[in-house]
Amino acid sequence: MKNSFEREKLENIQKLGKDDNLSILSKEWIAGVSKHKYSYNFSWMGRPIIQFPQDIIAMQEIIWQVKPDLIIETGIAHGGSLIFYASMLELMGGDGHVLGIDIDIRRPNRLAIEQHPMFKRIRMIQGSSVDQKVTKQVYEFAKGKEKILVALDSNHTHDHVLQELNLYSPVVTKDSYLVTFDTIIEDMPEDSFPDRPWGKGNNPKTAVRKFLETNHRFVVDKEIENKLLITVAPEGYLRCIGD
């Protein structure tokens, strides 16, 4: 039974979700700061994390709630997210691990991750996240894990993300999450990504919507999106409701 604080919090979140003006302002703010690479400003335990602080907090809440044995992340970049996930698992105890996948793990980033105190909980695979050889390794590593959480943050084209959703969704366990980052691309102005192969109509959000047409193990957790307002993952926090 929820106490008065929790009830009030849920009421506030519901009101936020119904405030269309706030939603518009939030997207305008995101579009404005993205021109200045706002997400590049932050680090976790010394490594660039390239995420909005709001989404970092959301992932912290999810990890504490789910208490996963394994967190799988596609897209490593500088390794900040790997370090963040590993530090959460370290705080909770147990023997949980983080598995990171990237088509190109650059040598300076690999060395910095390997020299980090949290590396003891991290494993990395270099290769495309949709390559059969890579996914085979992931499935092997996932065997025997009771609670698995997946975060997708690599190539943001529709086709690539849809492949990732189909390939990695089977390992996500009930009541855990399949988080798809950068769905916000669909909500940005047309000219926001001139040097990228993704944009309006071709991005993680369009992939998520297509995926949910046929996969009924997952639902969009609107509560997370509503309480954050500022997030790169609108409609991207997918909760697993099926076995």
Secondary structure by P-SEA (a helix, b strand, c coil): cccaaaaaaaaaaaaaaacaaaaaaaaaaaaaaaaaccccccccccccccccaaaaaaaaaaaaaacccbbbbcccccaaaaaaaaaaaaaaccbbbbbbbbccccaaaaaaaaaccccccbbbbccccccaaaaaaaaaaaccccbbbbbbcccccaaaaaaaaaaccccccccccccccccccccccccccccccccccccaaaaaaaaacccccccccaaaaaaaccccccccbbbbccc
